[in-house]
Amino acid sequence: MHVEDIKAELRKRYGSLASISRQLGLNPNAISAAIHRPGNSIRTERRIAELIGKTPHQVFPDRFHADGTPIPRAVARTPISRVPDRLRASGAMA
């Protein structure tokens, strides 16, 4: 769903986003932050989907797999290949 569609659906059913956040016992900006920043709070993203009556994948297809598991946001930092010795300054490991 588009961000504005999510916000409009929530506002039509429950009022302001800050009000929804407070009713859920969260920081007043929690709903807005979860909508705009991927991976900010997976729990809040799931609550948003539940409030709208859809699965997390339907609401946030770029954040959740079809089975409801979150898509990892962490970058893999392990190198996939080694820098060739001929490109190293001294040919030795740094």
N, C-alpha and C positions, 0 to 999 in steps of 0.2 A: 504494500500500500504506500501511497505517497504520504509524506510527512504531514501535509496540510489535511489530507483525508483522515488521518489518524486523529489529529487534533480536533477537527470538526466533529467527528464521531463521538469522541470523549466529551466535548463541550455540549453537544446536543443531549446526551444522556445524563451527564453528571455535573455540569457546571464548569467552572474554571479549572485549569490544570493545577493551579496552586491549591485550590479547595480539595481536589481529588487527592493530591499528595498528603495534605494534612489529615484527611479522613483515613488514609492508609497508614498514618503514623510516621510519615516520611518528612524530609525536608521539603519546604514549599516548592523548591525548584526541581525536585527529583523526577517528576514525570516529564517535564520539559527537557531535562538533561538526558534522560534515557531515550527520548524520541530523537534528539538531535545528535547525540554522540554515541556511536556504536560501541558496544562493550562496556559502557559506563556502569550499568547494573543489569545483569542478566535476569535477576529476580524481578526487577521492576519492569523489564521488557515483557516478561511472562505475565505479570499482573495486568499490564496494558492490554495484551492480547485477550486475556480472560475477561476483562471489563467489556471489550468490544464483542466478545463472543466468537472469537476465531482462534486458530492455532497460532503459535508464535511464528511459524514458517509463513503463514498467510499474511501476517502483518509485517514481519521483517524478513523477507526471503533472502536478503543478503547477510543476515545475522544468524539464522537458524537453518539446520538441515530439515528435511521433510519429516523426519522422525522426532523432531523437537529438541535435538541436542544442539548446543551452540557451536557455531563455526569458530575455531580458534583464531584469535587476533594476534597472537605473539608471532614474531618473526623468527624463523629458524636461523640461528647464528652459527651453526656449524658449517665449516667450509665444505664445498662439494668437490673441490680440486685444489691441488697444490700449485703455487707459483713456480714456473720452470726455473731451474738453476741458472740458465743462461740469462734470465732477466734480473736476477739478484745482483746487488752491487759487488759482493765479494764471493758469491757462489755458496756461501755458508748459510745455515739457518739463522734467522734473526732472533 
